[in-house]
Amino acid sequence: MLEKVSSAENRRFPRARQSQDFHEYLNDYRAGHPDDVLVIDEQVSSDQDITAVLWALAEQGKSPLLVFPKVAGLTMGVATNIFGSRVRAARMLGATPQTLHEAYQFYANQLVPTELVSSAPILDVVERQHIDLSSLPMIRHFETDRAPYITNGIIVAEHPDTGAGNLSYHRAMLHSPTELATSLHSRGHLWRLLAIAKERKTPLPVAMVIGAHPLFMLAATARVPLGVDEREVAGGLFGEPLRIVKTPRYGIGVPACAEIVLEGVIDPTAEVQEGPFGEFTGYSSNRSTNNLLRVEIIMRRKNAMLIDVAGGNSAEHLNLGRIPRESEMVEKLKERFPSVTAVHYPSSGTHFHAYVALKQVRPGEARQVMLGLLGWDPYLKTVIAVDHDVDVSQDASVLWALATHFQPHRDILTVDGLPGSALDPSSSGIGTTSRMGLDATRGPDFDSVRAEISPASIARAAGILGRAGKL
Ligand SMILES: Cc1cc2nc3c(=O)[nH]c(=O)nc-3n(C[C@H](O)[C@H](O)[C@H](O)COP(=O)(O)O)c2cc1C
């Protein structure tokens, strides 16, 4: 339920007042969690080095916030992987990974109207003439990408009748010194706003925000109906009004502390080539609506940084896209099925897998819960249900439950012919998918005793390893 409140006083998820400035966020975070920020002082290439470093760290199970002060060919430093860790994402909301969904729902559902300010860092430099987008900081993330891309471009568009602001991410590559090629392939609300513009035979005024505070980034993936101003969701997440300035030409409200903002129009009649691009599935996708964004004004702060999102099936890309969806699904599921104790969307399954833990009281309950989730979440293909004592945040624990509790002839349910993600390389040509529930709960007839180590021995082991310097 969305509700309007003027301030977000709360005690449930305590946190310090959030600055809306990314630079302050980074400084504070570094000071508070120095082990969770990795600064690479060596100069790196803008051609895949950043993605390669991120991937190498992820293979070691590490996901620090990464800062690259020197990137060859770029006029500014790069920060990336902010959302690569759910611990970090949860901290922004005064939560832990276990309470992240609840905290997200709590803050995001409090709509806080924006506050217009007259002076702001984003007004430091406003270029209206001689626009040259080749000076924009762009990174090639994957060898298979068509070109260097802006991956963290959040397009702000206002409804022509109500002024309600829509936020959505759209990758962009250089098309000409004044134009970007972009894609609205998720055919979300921006696509609908563009359809209105097309009907009215006008271009659609937009502002692309390249880099802002992480809570603004999170608000841009909020799942709210068209007409709800997502800048007010950002206000909810901040616990105070999002401070905005109006763009010079079309008066679009953009964050006062953004790093770079491009103001211009999407031309509903133009089509330009764009993609392939590394998508959340881990595959390179050619799917694009091939839109043209004509840039008329560049705004940036003096000390701007490029805040990048690595894309592909990086944890950051998956977390950003998923946290709001997961949170909504978990709230719905727990409300309807009180037996559900935990839900987890593993990054190994991109957007297609979910694990549910429950305290089953009636036979068949796990199946009903899985059907609920498979029906509600448009992306899911596979849900695995386990008992409440299985840690759903660990792939290995869920696979163990599957190995030992599950009988294929008895515990599988499939549904075919449902709409699927157009980016799923395995789905049929007509865009449908099948969905599957795997019931890996023990069930009423299960008869086995788990081999366990006594708590006293576990405590002794901690002491032994501690003294050996291994803990
Ligand atoms: C990092 C990131 C990049 C994304 N890139 C694109 C993109 O290039 N094109 C697109 O259509 N959707 C992209 N998406 C998905 C949309 O931003 C997302 O579906 C959004 O919620 C749509 O919002 P809307 O329905 O309010 O327009 C991306 C999402 C994330 C998190």
The ligand as a Gaussian input file, in Angstrom:
#p B3LYP/6-31G(d) Opt

LIG

0 1
 C       21.267000      -1.368000     -14.284000
 C       20.007000      -1.519000     -15.064000
 C       20.012000      -1.311000     -16.432000
 C       18.836000      -1.429000     -17.176000
 N       18.874000      -1.158000     -18.502000
 C       17.721000      -1.152000     -19.209000
 C       17.732000      -0.773000     -20.588000
 O       18.773000      -0.502000     -21.185000
 N       16.548000      -0.738000     -21.239000
 C       15.360000      -1.060000     -20.629000
 O       14.332000      -1.005000     -21.262000
 N       15.338000      -1.437000     -19.337000
 C       16.487000      -1.481000     -18.611000
 N       16.463000      -1.833000     -17.293000
 C       15.187000      -2.191000     -16.668000
 C       14.354000      -0.973000     -16.337000
 O       15.054000       0.104000     -15.823000
 C       13.317000      -1.370000     -15.310000
 O       12.535000      -2.372000     -15.878000
 C       12.493000      -0.224000     -14.827000
 O       11.922000      -0.584000     -13.601000
 C       11.416000       0.146000     -15.784000
 O       10.722000       1.205000     -15.162000
 P        9.390000       1.823000     -15.718000
 O        8.383000       0.718000     -15.904000
 O        9.030000       2.777000     -14.650000
 O        9.704000       2.496000     -17.022000
 C       17.633000      -1.771000     -16.538000
 C       17.623000      -1.993000     -15.163000
 C       18.801000      -1.870000     -14.423000
 C       18.757000      -2.115000     -12.950000

